[in-house]
Amino acid sequence: MDSRVFYVATVRVRWVALLVSLALLASGACAAPDRKNVFVLHSYDQEYAWTKRQHEGFVAELARDEATRYGVRAEYLDSKRVRYDAAFAAMMAAHLAEKYRGYAPEAVYVTDDNAFVFALDHLSRLFPSAPIVFSSVNDFGMKARIDRTRVTGVFERKEIAPNLELLRQLAPGVSDIVVVGDASETYRAIEHDVRLELARQPAIRARFV
């Protein structure tokens, strides 16, 4: 499969859909004319606006591929409501193993950090022959865990320094900022990057909520 890992500021579902198609092609899964199954796991619930847009855009892009029919099965960790930890992940893994017994997708697509961690820890075992494609992962430290022969996707880099520069232009006298997050794993990865950038900008004082 295409083992490149893309680093971009804005996630585009067209790239992700293309990566899924490339993964299927490289694995030989597109050789037959029957439907290709894609398992999707989102970090958050299905009505969360960001997740909903990601999923709808992904499915719409797959539908543009007239040469292949895709069957998409989607699940949600709902990890903005339920804390994602080892116990919760083990429970979800057992649930999915039972629910999808005998199901063998040709590819797995996951969004955001929790679903990506879950994919590496559990989906790679539940669906061992399926390549994994990810999007919107914020923790660049996950690069060390990627097996590039079967995992590819899109990291999301926050434009921290340019936003701080924009702040200076819009409000030159402002030196105090508040960073508001939701205490999720994704937020903690973003907070880490914000703190690293702020260390290079001593004139700005930040409070994290």
N, CA, C and O of each residue as an XYZ file, in Angstrom:
836
protein
N       0.831     -1.187      0.000
C       0.000      0.000      0.000
C       0.873      1.247      0.000
O       2.077      1.165      0.245
N       0.267      2.412     -0.276
C       0.989      3.673     -0.246
C       1.358      3.969      1.193
O       0.476      4.224      2.013
N       2.650      3.941      1.522
C       3.069      4.046      2.916
C       3.458      5.464      3.303
O       3.990      5.664      4.395
N       3.216      6.449      2.458
C       3.552      7.807      2.817
C       2.609      8.316      3.908
O       1.437      7.941      3.957
N       3.128      9.157      4.762
C       2.302      9.805      5.769
C       2.287     11.295      5.454
O       3.343     11.922      5.377
N       1.113     11.859      5.274
C       0.987     13.248      4.883
C       0.818     14.131      6.117
O       0.084     13.778      7.040
N       1.494     15.279      6.133
C       1.395     16.244      7.214
C       0.860     17.541      6.613
O       1.557     18.198      5.840
N      -0.360     17.910      6.959
C      -0.985     19.091      6.372
C      -1.699     19.865      7.466
O      -1.986     19.333      8.538
N      -1.981     21.125      7.180
C      -2.661     21.954      8.163
C      -4.159     21.669      8.189
O      -4.782     21.701      9.250
N      -4.730     21.394      7.034
C      -6.168     21.168      6.957
C      -6.427     19.795      6.369
O      -5.879     19.444      5.324
N      -7.267     19.017      7.043
C      -7.590     17.678      6.575
C      -8.591     17.770      5.439
O      -9.586     18.485      5.554
N      -8.352     17.072      4.361
C      -9.281     17.035      3.247
C      -9.707     15.585      3.046
O      -8.884     14.695      2.835
N     -11.024     15.378      3.118
C     -11.515     14.006      3.020
C     -11.241     13.406      1.652
O     -11.219     12.183      1.509
N     -11.033     14.238      0.653
C     -10.716     13.682     -0.669
C      -9.391     12.936     -0.622
O      -9.252     11.874     -1.229
N      -8.414     13.488      0.100
C      -7.137     12.791      0.259
C      -7.340     11.475      0.977
O      -6.760     10.458      0.597
N      -8.170     11.490      2.023
C      -8.373     10.279      2.809
C      -9.064      9.211      1.978
O      -8.670      8.045      2.016
N     -10.095      9.597      1.222
C     -10.777      8.638      0.365
C      -9.818      8.071     -0.674
O      -9.875      6.887     -1.005
N      -8.931      8.935     -1.189
C      -7.937      8.461     -2.153
C      -6.985      7.472     -1.494
O      -6.624      6.463     -2.099
N      -6.574      7.755     -0.254
C      -5.686      6.840      0.453
C      -6.336      5.491      0.678
O      -5.674      4.458      0.577
N      -7.649      5.488      0.988
C      -8.359      4.222      1.134
C      -8.358      3.460     -0.180
O      -8.119      2.253     -0.199
N      -8.625      4.161     -1.287
C      -8.619      3.507     -2.600
C      -7.249      2.937     -2.929
O      -7.144      1.832     -3.461
N      -6.192      3.694     -2.611
C      -4.830      3.209     -2.862
C      -4.515      1.997     -1.997
O      -3.872      1.050     -2.451
N      -4.973      2.032     -0.748
C      -4.731      0.898      0.140
C      -5.412     -0.355     -0.384
O      -4.830     -1.440     -0.349
N      -6.638     -0.217     -0.868
C      -7.357     -1.360     -1.424
C      -6.666     -1.880     -2.675
O      -6.530     -3.087     -2.874
N      -6.234     -0.944     -3.513
C      -5.581     -1.342     -4.762
C      -4.278     -2.075     -4.480
O      -4.002     -3.114     -5.080
N      -3.474     -1.533     -3.565
C      -2.179     -2.144     -3.275
C      -2.324     -3.498     -2.608
O      -1.474     -4.372     -2.774
N      -3.411     -3.674     -1.846
C      -3.604     -4.958     -1.166
C      -4.230     -6.001     -2.075
O      -4.396     -7.156     -1.682
N      -4.582     -5.590     -3.305
C      -5.208     -6.516     -4.244
C      -6.695     -6.650     -4.045
O      -7.333     -7.477     -4.697
N      -7.268     -5.849     -3.152
C      -8.686     -5.988     -2.835
C      -9.589     -5.470     -3.938
O     -10.783     -5.767     -3.936
N      -9.059     -4.709     -4.876
C      -9.896     -4.168     -5.942
C      -9.865     -5.038     -7.191
O     -10.381     -4.644     -8.237
N      -9.269     -6.207     -7.090
C      -9.173     -7.055     -8.275
C     -10.529     -7.634     -8.663
O     -10.786     -7.857     -9.846
N     -11.391     -7.878     -7.696
C     -12.699     -8.455     -7.968
C     -13.742     -7.358     -8.074
O     -13.582     -6.303     -7.461
N     -14.825     -7.580     -8.848
C     -15.811     -6.530     -9.076
C     -16.845     -6.406     -7.976
O     -17.707     -5.533     -8.073
N     -16.812     -7.234     -6.923
C     -17.839     -7.181     -5.891
C     -17.614     -5.997     -4.961
O     -16.626     -5.273     -5.086
N     -18.554     -5.805     -4.014
C     -18.493     -4.673     -3.110
C     -17.288     -4.765     -2.187
O     -16.943     -5.849     -1.716
N     -16.646     -3.630     -1.927
C     -15.504     -3.560     -1.030
C     -15.962     -3.000      0.307
O     -16.562     -1.925      0.357
N     -15.689     -3.708      1.378
C     -16.125     -3.293      2.704
C     -15.078     -2.420      3.376
O     -13.892     -2.748      3.387
N     -15.532     -1.301      3.937
C     -14.662     -0.384      4.662
C     -15.249     -0.191      6.056
O     -16.409      0.193      6.204
N     -14.440     -0.459      7.071
C     -14.867     -0.256      8.453
C     -14.380      1.115      8.905
O     -13.206      1.449      8.747
N     -15.287      1.904      9.468
C     -14.967      3.268      9.895
C     -15.165      3.376     11.403
O     -16.179      2.926     11.936
N     -14.200      3.967     12.078
C     -14.326      4.219     13.515
C     -14.013      5.685     13.786
O     -12.937      6.180     13.450
N     -14.980      6.370     14.403
C     -14.802      7.777     14.765
C     -14.573      7.907     16.265
O     -15.114      7.130     17.052
N     -13.779      8.879     16.653
C     -13.492      9.095     18.067
C     -14.708      9.614     18.825
O     -14.861      9.347     20.017
N     -15.581     10.366     18.126
C     -16.682     11.033     18.815
C     -18.024     10.501     18.322
O     -18.058      9.600     17.483
N     -19.127     11.043     18.828
C     -20.438     10.492     18.475
C     -20.883     10.970     17.101
O     -20.338     11.927     16.551
N     -21.889     10.278     16.554
C     -22.284     10.505     15.168
C     -22.952     11.848     14.924
O     -23.009     12.306     13.783
N     -23.465     12.497     15.982
C     -24.105     13.788     15.820
C     -23.174     14.957     16.132
O     -23.556     16.116     15.969
N     -21.967     14.662     16.576
C     -20.986     15.725     16.787
C     -20.670     16.330     15.420
O     -20.297     15.613     14.491
N     -20.818     17.646     15.300
C     -20.801     18.290     13.979
C     -19.538     17.980     13.191
O     -19.608     17.693     11.996
N     -18.374     18.035     13.852
C     -17.114     17.764     13.145
C     -17.092     16.340     12.601
O     -16.732     16.115     11.445
N     -17.478     15.381     13.441
C     -17.492     13.980     13.020
C     -18.481     13.771     11.881
O     -18.190     13.058     10.920
N     -19.633     14.388     11.991
C     -20.662     14.229     10.960
C     -20.155     14.724      9.613
O     -20.368     14.073      8.590
N     -19.487     15.867      9.607
C     -18.942     16.388      8.348
C     -17.851     15.477      7.798
O     -17.800     15.221      6.595
N     -16.981     14.987      8.676
C     -15.919     14.080      8.229
C     -16.520     12.837      7.574
O     -16.098     12.425      6.493
N     -17.505     12.250      8.240
C     -18.082     11.002      7.739
C     -18.826     11.225      6.434
O     -18.646     10.471      5.477
N     -19.659     12.255      6.390
C     -20.430     12.520      5.168
C     -19.507     12.843      3.999
O     -19.754     12.406      2.875
N     -18.457     13.596      4.252
C     -17.519     13.913      3.179
C     -16.784     12.680      2.692
O     -16.580     12.505      1.491
N     -16.384     11.823      3.626
C     -15.681     10.594      3.272
C     -16.552      9.684      2.412
O     -16.108      9.187      1.376
N     -17.793      9.467      2.843
C     -18.710      8.599      2.100
C     -19.010      9.194      0.730
O     -19.094      8.470     -0.262
N     -19.172     10.523      0.677
C     -19.456     11.171     -0.608
C     -18.303     11.004     -1.584
O     -18.517     10.797     -2.778
N     -17.064     11.094     -1.067
C     -15.911     10.922     -1.948
C     -15.797      9.485     -2.436
O     -15.445      9.261     -3.594
N     -16.085      8.507     -1.586
C     -16.069      7.119     -2.044
C     -17.111      6.899     -3.132
O     -16.884      6.136     -4.072
N     -18.256      7.569     -3.005
C     -19.330      7.410     -3.987
C     -18.913      7.946     -5.357
O     -19.478      7.547     -6.375
N     -17.937      8.839     -5.387
C     -17.466      9.369     -6.673
C     -16.679      8.334     -7.469
O     -16.499      8.480     -8.678
N     -16.217      7.300     -6.798
C     -15.462      6.233     -7.463
C     -16.443      5.282     -8.145
O     -16.943      4.345     -7.522
N     -16.711      5.524     -9.405
C     -17.717      4.740    -10.130
C     -17.241      3.330    -10.444
O     -18.048      2.474    -10.806
N     -15.947      3.078    -10.311
C     -15.418      1.759    -10.648
C     -15.568      0.763     -9.506
O     -15.414     -0.441     -9.708
N     -15.867      1.256     -8.309
C     -15.921      0.377     -7.140
C     -17.153      0.690     -6.306
O     -17.511      1.853     -6.124
N     -17.793     -0.347     -5.804
C     -18.893     -0.176     -4.856
C     -18.359     -0.412     -3.450
O     -17.690     -1.413     -3.192
N     -18.652      0.503     -2.554
C     -18.150      0.408     -1.190
C     -19.297      0.164     -0.211
O     -20.353      0.791     -0.296
N     -19.067     -0.750      0.705
C     -19.984     -0.945      1.815
C     -19.321     -0.415      3.067
O     -18.298     -0.947      3.497
N     -19.888      0.629      3.662
C     -19.277      1.301      4.808
C     -20.040      0.959      6.080
O     -21.254      1.150      6.158
N     -19.323      0.455      7.072
C     -19.878      0.191      8.401
C     -19.179      1.121      9.384
O     -17.952      1.110      9.478
N     -19.943      1.923     10.113
C     -19.361      2.939     10.986
C     -19.681      2.674     12.451
O     -20.790      2.265     12.795
N     -18.693      2.912     13.307
C     -18.858      2.824     14.750
C     -18.253      4.084     15.374
O     -17.471      4.796     14.743
N     -18.639      4.344     16.647
C     -18.261      5.596     17.301
C     -17.822      5.320     18.744
O     -18.515      4.629     19.490
N     -16.665      5.868     19.125
C     -16.189      5.693     20.493
C     -16.900      6.630     21.474
O     -16.950      6.357     22.674
N     -17.447      7.733     20.957
C     -18.170      8.678     21.815
C     -17.285      9.170     22.959
O     -17.746      9.306     24.093
N     -16.020      9.436     22.658
C     -15.053      9.701     23.726
C     -15.010     11.150     24.191
O     -14.125     11.514     24.966
N     -15.940     11.986     23.741
C     -16.116     13.272     24.403
C     -17.072     13.137     25.576
O     -17.066     13.965     26.487
N     -17.890     12.097     25.555
C     -18.828     11.854     26.653
C     -18.282     10.829     27.643
O     -18.472     10.968     28.851
N     -17.608      9.802     27.135
C     -17.061      8.730     27.964
C     -15.538      8.818     27.925
O     -14.945      8.928     26.852
N     -14.921      8.771     29.076
C     -13.457      8.862     29.124
C     -12.835      7.664     28.422
O     -13.193      6.517     28.688
N     -11.899      7.948     27.522
C     -11.209      6.880     26.805
C     -10.009      6.432     27.638
O      -9.053      7.184     27.825
N     -10.073      5.206     28.129
C      -8.952      4.637     28.856
C      -8.835      3.161     28.495
O      -9.595      2.665     27.663
N      -7.898      2.459     29.109
C      -7.641      1.060     28.751
C      -8.857      0.180     28.998
O      -9.148     -0.715     28.205
N      -9.573      0.429     30.096
C     -10.741     -0.390     30.415
C     -11.856     -0.178     29.395
O     -12.481     -1.135     28.937
N     -12.100      1.086     29.044
C     -13.130      1.374     28.045
C     -12.746      0.787     26.693
O     -13.594      0.224     26.000
N     -11.471      0.913     26.310
C     -11.007      0.377     25.035
C     -11.167     -1.140     24.991
O     -11.570     -1.688     23.965
N     -10.857     -1.819     26.084
C     -10.996     -3.276     26.133
C     -12.462     -3.679     26.006
O     -12.778     -4.661     25.334
N     -13.361     -2.929     26.646
C     -14.788     -3.207     26.545
C     -15.276     -3.029     25.117
O     -16.022     -3.859     24.599
N     -14.849     -1.934     24.478
C     -15.256     -1.687     23.095
C     -14.691     -2.751     22.162
O     -15.372     -3.190     21.236
N     -13.454     -3.165     22.400
C     -12.836     -4.187     21.558
C     -13.603     -5.498     21.655
O     -13.819     -6.169     20.646
N     -14.018     -5.866     22.868
C     -14.794     -7.098     23.034
C     -16.149     -6.985     22.344
O     -16.618     -7.936     21.718
N     -16.771     -5.820     22.462
C     -18.069     -5.585     21.818
C     -17.955     -5.685     20.299
O     -18.768     -6.351     19.657
N     -16.954     -5.029     19.725
C     -16.788     -5.050     18.267
C     -16.384     -6.434     17.774
O     -16.800     -6.852     16.693
N     -15.579     -7.149     18.554
C     -15.177     -8.503     18.158
C     -16.398     -9.405     18.040
O     -16.481    -10.228     17.128
N     -17.345     -9.251     18.964
C     -18.553    -10.063     18.920
C     -19.498     -9.588     17.811
O     -20.052    -10.397     17.066
N     -19.671     -8.291     17.715
C     -20.599     -7.733     16.729
C     -20.151     -8.008     15.301
O     -20.978     -8.258     14.424
N     -18.839     -7.961     15.066
C     -18.322     -8.117     13.702
C     -17.614     -9.454     13.516
O     -16.677     -9.568     12.726
N     -18.066    -10.449     14.241
C     -17.516    -11.791     14.073
C     -17.757    -12.264     12.633
O     -18.893    -12.265     12.158
N     -16.695    -12.661     11.952
C     -16.819    -13.112     10.573
C     -16.752    -12.003      9.542
O     -16.737    -12.273      8.341
N     -16.713    -10.763      9.992
C     -16.636     -9.610      9.083
C     -15.165     -9.292      8.813
O     -14.359     -9.199      9.740
N     -14.828     -9.127      7.540
C     -13.424     -8.887      7.178
C     -13.355     -7.724      6.187
O     -13.399     -7.945      4.976
N     -13.247     -6.499      6.680
C     -13.179     -5.352      5.776
C     -11.873     -5.328      5.004
O     -10.848     -5.842      5.449
N     -11.946     -4.711      3.829
C     -10.726     -4.559      3.026
C      -9.873     -3.379      3.492
O      -8.683     -3.314      3.183
N     -10.471     -2.455      4.226
C      -9.721     -1.308      4.750
C     -10.421     -0.775      5.987
O     -11.624     -0.965      6.168
N      -9.651     -0.105      6.836
C     -10.171      0.537      8.038
C      -9.817      2.020      7.962
O      -8.681      2.384      7.658
N     -10.811      2.875      8.245
C     -10.587      4.321      8.272
C     -10.976      4.839      9.647
O     -12.061      4.525     10.138
N     -10.104      5.636     10.283
C     -10.386      6.169     11.614
C     -10.135      7.670     11.639
O      -9.297      8.187     10.900
N     -10.889      8.372     12.518
C     -10.712      9.816     12.642
C     -10.328     10.197     14.062
O     -10.895      9.693     15.031
N      -9.373     11.077     14.165
C      -8.891     11.680     15.400
C      -8.113     10.683     16.269
O      -8.037      9.491     15.970
N      -7.545     11.210     17.343
C      -6.520     10.486     18.087
C      -7.016      9.211     18.769
O      -6.370      8.169     18.663
N      -8.156      9.277     19.468
C      -8.598      8.103     20.213
C      -8.880      6.925     19.291
O      -8.489      5.796     19.585
N      -9.548      7.182     18.194
C      -9.849      6.102     17.260
C      -8.575      5.540     16.635
O      -8.495      4.346     16.346
N      -7.581      6.400     16.429
C      -6.323      5.922     15.857
C      -5.588      5.025     16.846
O      -5.075      3.971     16.470
N      -5.536      5.441     18.112
C      -4.910      4.607     19.136
C      -5.649      3.275     19.239
O      -5.026      2.218     19.343
N      -6.977      3.332     19.210
C      -7.775      2.108     19.288
C      -7.492      1.205     18.091
O      -7.424     -0.016     18.232
N      -7.329      1.800     16.925
C      -7.047      1.013     15.724
C      -5.715      0.278     15.850
O      -5.614     -0.903     15.519
N      -4.700      0.985     16.331
C      -3.385      0.354     16.468
C      -3.393     -0.729     17.546
O      -2.746     -1.766     17.402
N      -4.136     -0.476     18.632
C      -4.141     -1.421     19.749
C      -5.079     -2.603     19.533
O      -4.793     -3.711     19.989
N      -6.209     -2.377     18.835
C      -7.250     -3.403     18.787
C      -7.724     -3.760     17.368
O      -7.858     -4.939     17.040
N      -7.976     -2.743     16.527
C      -8.502     -3.069     15.196
C      -7.484     -3.826     14.356
O      -7.855     -4.642     13.512
N      -6.211     -3.561     14.585
C      -5.179     -4.292     13.848
C      -5.216     -5.773     14.195
O      -4.772     -6.609     13.409
N      -5.743     -6.098     15.367
C      -5.899     -7.493     15.776
C      -7.242     -8.057     15.314
O      -7.317     -9.210     14.889
N      -8.306     -7.247     15.395
C      -9.632     -7.716     14.973
C      -9.704     -7.906     13.465
O     -10.329     -8.846     12.976
N      -9.052     -6.994     12.728
C      -9.064     -7.061     11.262
C      -7.618     -7.071     10.754
O      -7.162     -6.082     10.180
N      -6.903     -8.162     10.956
C      -5.455     -8.180     10.707
C      -5.041     -7.980      9.254
O      -3.909     -7.576      8.988
N      -5.934     -8.254      8.314
C      -5.550     -8.115      6.909
C      -5.909     -6.757      6.326
O      -5.601     -6.490      5.165
N      -6.556     -5.891      7.106
C      -7.030     -4.608      6.580
C      -6.023     -3.497      6.843
O      -5.630     -3.295      7.992
N      -5.596     -2.775      5.818
C      -4.744     -1.604      6.039
C      -5.542     -0.521      6.763
O      -6.766     -0.465      6.647
N      -4.849      0.335      7.508
C      -5.485      1.388      8.294
C      -5.148      2.743      7.700
O      -3.987      3.043      7.420
N      -6.188      3.564      7.509
C      -6.035      4.936      7.036
C      -6.600      5.855      8.110
O      -7.712      5.628      8.586
N      -5.861      6.883      8.500
C      -6.320      7.779      9.560
C      -6.359      9.219      9.079
O      -5.694      9.582      8.109
N      -7.150     10.041      9.773
C      -7.152     11.476      9.500
C      -7.326     12.246     10.797
O      -7.858     11.729     11.779
N      -6.864     13.503     10.783
C      -7.039     14.447     11.888
C      -6.390     14.001     13.187
O      -6.892     14.333     14.261
N      -5.301     13.267     13.126
C      -4.567     12.892     14.332
C      -3.643     14.046     14.713
O      -2.893     14.551     13.877
N      -3.701     14.459     15.975
C      -2.947     15.618     16.427
C      -1.622     15.266     17.092
O      -0.700     16.081     17.112
N      -1.526     14.074     17.628
C      -0.326     13.677     18.366
C       0.733     13.157     17.396
O       0.667     12.014     16.943
N       1.709     14.009     17.085
C       2.763     13.603     16.160
C       3.671     12.536     16.757
O       4.433     11.894     16.035
N       3.594     12.345     18.067
C       4.364     11.290     18.694
C       3.923      9.906     18.253
O       4.653      8.932     18.436
N       2.719      9.810     17.667
C       2.217      8.527     17.193
C       2.985      8.028     15.973
O       2.851      6.868     15.583
N       3.786      8.903     15.374
C       4.563      8.472     14.207
C       5.432      7.268     14.523
O       5.660      6.413     13.667
N       5.916      7.205     15.763
C       6.813      6.112     16.144
C       6.096      4.769     16.158
O       6.744      3.726     16.081
N       4.768      4.776     16.255
C       4.016      3.522     16.315
C       3.495      3.064     14.955
O       2.879      2.004     14.850
N       3.738      3.847     13.931
C       3.152      3.545     12.625
C       3.991      2.511     11.876
O       5.191      2.695     11.672
N       3.348      1.435     11.476
C       3.941      0.462     10.564
C       3.597      0.921      9.154
O       2.466      0.749      8.698
N       4.570      1.504      8.465
C       4.281      2.148      7.184
C       3.929      1.160      6.073
O       3.550      1.577      4.978
N       4.047     -0.129      6.336
C       3.637     -1.102      5.324
C       2.129     -1.307      5.327
O       1.584     -1.876      4.381
N       1.438     -0.847      6.387
C      -0.012     -1.069      6.435
C      -0.794      0.082      7.059
O      -2.010     -0.018      7.217
N      -0.119      1.171      7.416
C      -0.811      2.314      8.021
C      -0.384      3.588      7.309
O       0.806      3.811      7.090
N      -1.359      4.430      6.945
C      -1.064      5.719      6.316
C      -2.171      6.687      6.656
O      -3.226      6.274      7.139
N      -1.956      7.964      6.416
C      -3.011      8.916      6.710
C      -2.547     10.345      6.805
O      -1.503     10.713      6.267
N      -3.341     11.158      7.503
C      -3.149     12.601      7.539
C      -3.085     13.084      8.985
O      -4.041     12.916      9.742
N      -1.963     13.679      9.366
C      -1.860     14.352     10.649
C      -2.402     15.775     10.497
O      -2.377     16.354      9.411
N      -2.886     16.316     11.603
C      -3.396     17.692     11.602
C      -2.476     18.554     12.443
O      -2.296     18.305     13.636
N      -1.896     19.563     11.822
C      -0.987     20.459     12.553
C      -1.689     21.791     12.801
O      -2.155     22.434     11.860
N      -1.764     22.200     14.052
C      -2.375     23.485     14.386
C      -1.414     24.621     14.039
O      -0.211     24.535     14.284
N      -1.960     25.663     13.477
C      -1.161     26.813     13.077
C      -1.008     27.752     14.276
O      -1.584     28.840     14.298
N      -0.242     27.331     15.255
C      -0.173     28.077     16.510
C       0.575     29.398     16.346
O       0.049     30.455     16.695
N       1.788     29.344     15.823
C       2.587     30.563     15.680
C       1.905     31.592     14.782
O       1.849     32.763     15.158
N       1.381     31.210     13.606
C       0.686     32.206     12.769
C      -0.532     32.817     13.461
O      -0.835     33.992     13.253
N      -1.236     32.028     14.287
C      -2.391     32.580     14.993
C      -1.968     33.576     16.068
O      -2.640     34.585     16.281
N      -0.864     33.296     16.739
C      -0.361     34.247     17.726
C       0.098     35.544     17.044
O      -0.094     36.636     17.580
N       0.693     35.413     15.884
C       1.111     36.598     15.135
C      -0.107     37.407     14.694
O      -0.094     38.637     14.751
N      -1.164     36.711     14.254
C      -2.396     37.390     13.876
C      -2.985     38.126     15.075
O      -3.484     39.244     14.943
N      -2.924     37.494     16.246
C      -3.419     38.128     17.469
C      -2.685     39.441     17.729
O      -3.302     40.442     18.092
N      -1.384     39.434     17.544
C      -0.598     40.655     17.765
C      -1.024     41.771     16.807
O      -1.059     42.944     17.180
N      -1.346     41.392     15.575
C      -1.754     42.391     14.595
C      -3.140     42.953     14.905
O      -3.389     44.147     14.739
N      -4.046     42.067     15.362
C      -5.408     42.509     15.644
C      -5.503     43.263     16.962
O      -6.286     44.204     17.088
N      -4.708     42.853     17.944
C      -4.757     43.473     19.265
C      -3.340     43.594     19.814
O      -2.923     42.785     20.642
N      -2.604     44.595     19.361
C      -1.177     44.695     19.709
C      -0.904     44.756     21.203
O       0.167     44.337     21.642
N      -1.834     45.262     21.993
C      -1.577     45.398     23.412
C      -1.897     44.168     24.234
O      -1.651     44.149     25.440
N      -2.443     43.140     23.602
C      -2.852     41.950     24.352
C      -1.652     41.037     24.607
O      -0.909     40.701     23.684
N      -1.474     40.646     25.851
C      -0.381     39.721     26.172
C      -0.861     38.500     26.935
O      -0.092     37.564     27.154
N      -2.142     38.498     27.348
C      -2.717     37.367     28.079
C      -3.742     36.657     27.214
O      -4.618     37.293     26.627
N      -3.630     35.323     27.135
C      -4.589     34.540     26.372
C      -5.110     33.395     27.233
O      -4.462     32.979     28.193
N      -6.282     32.896     26.876
C      -6.870     31.741     27.541
C      -7.028     30.644     26.501
O      -7.615     30.865     25.441
N      -6.507     29.466     26.801
C      -6.633     28.304     25.916
C      -7.694     27.389     26.523
O      -7.520     26.874     27.628
N      -8.790     27.190     25.796
C      -9.912     26.412     26.305
C      -9.949     25.061     25.609
O      -9.926     24.987     24.381
N     -10.005     23.983     26.404
C     -10.053     22.642     25.825
C     -11.062     21.764     26.535
O     -11.727     22.197     27.476
N     -11.169     20.532     26.081
C     -12.181     19.621     26.631
C     -11.572     18.457     27.416
O     -12.269     17.492     27.730
N     -10.284     18.538     27.732
C      -9.594     17.523     28.540
C      -9.457     16.176     27.848
O      -9.101     15.187     28.489
N      -9.736     16.122     26.551
C      -9.597     14.865     25.810
C      -8.140     14.622     25.457
O      -7.291     15.492     25.646
N      -7.856     13.423     24.938
C      -6.494     13.115     24.488
C      -6.081     14.062     23.360
O      -4.930     14.492     23.287
N      -7.032     14.379     22.488
C      -6.742     15.306     21.396
C      -6.333     16.660     21.952
O      -5.352     17.253     21.502
N      -7.087     17.148     22.931
C      -6.751     18.445     23.529
C      -5.379     18.414     24.178
O      -4.617     19.373     24.055
N      -5.053     17.329     24.865
C      -3.760     17.266     25.534
C      -2.610     17.332     24.525
O      -1.574     17.936     24.799
N      -2.799     16.708     23.355
C      -1.770     16.789     22.308
C      -1.638     18.223     21.803
O      -0.533     18.710     21.561
N      -2.788     18.895     21.647
C      -2.758     20.280     21.181
C      -2.128     21.179     22.249
O      -1.325     22.055     21.927
N      -2.489     20.964     23.518
C      -1.928     21.765     24.612
C      -0.409     21.629     24.646
O       0.300     22.611     24.869
N       0.085     20.421     24.427
C       1.534     20.197     24.412
C       2.194     21.071     23.347
O       3.214     21.710     23.606
N       1.607     21.095     22.147
C       2.179     21.898     21.065
C       2.078     23.391     21.370
O       2.994     24.154     21.065
N       0.956     23.808     21.976
C       0.789     25.218     22.326
C       1.850     25.636     23.336
O       2.444     26.706     23.205
N       2.094     24.793     24.351
C       3.094     25.130     25.361
C       4.497     25.230     24.758
O       5.279     26.098     25.144
N       4.810     24.349     23.821
C       6.116     24.414     23.168
C       6.273     25.732     22.416
O       7.335     26.352     22.466
N       5.228     26.160     21.726
C       5.301     27.418     20.983
C       5.367     28.611     21.928
O       6.105     29.563     21.675
N       4.596     28.567     23.020
C       4.600     29.679     23.968
C       5.956     29.841     24.649
O       6.319     30.945     25.054
N       6.704     28.751     24.778
C       8.043     28.837     25.366
C       8.955     29.721     24.529
O       9.933     30.277     25.030
N       8.620     29.844     23.241
C       9.409     30.698     22.347
C       8.832     32.112     22.268
O       9.363     32.969     21.562
N       7.735     32.345     23.000
C       7.079     33.650     22.944
C       6.832     34.140     24.373
O       5.690     34.156     24.830
N       7.889     34.539     25.078
C       7.769     34.890     26.501
C       6.876     36.093     26.773
O       6.442     36.284     27.910
N       6.591     36.906     25.766
C       5.747     38.087     25.972
C       4.286     37.721     26.165
O       3.491     38.550     26.608
N       3.928     36.491     25.837
C       2.529     36.064     25.960
C       2.376     35.157     27.167
O       3.127     34.199     27.348
N       1.397     35.477     27.979
C       1.074     34.670     29.146
C      -0.232     33.906     28.863
O      -1.207     34.489     28.389
N      -0.239     32.630     29.150
C      -1.402     31.805     28.821
C      -1.966     31.142     30.064
O      -1.231     30.754     30.973
N      -3.283     31.020     30.086
C      -3.983     30.250     31.121
C      -4.757     29.142     30.420
O      -5.486     29.407     29.465
N      -4.608     27.908     30.882
C      -5.241     26.766     30.254
C      -6.461     26.333     31.067
O      -6.365     26.088     32.269
N      -7.601     26.244     30.399
C      -8.870     25.866     31.044
C      -9.378     24.605     30.403
O     -10.434     24.100     30.785
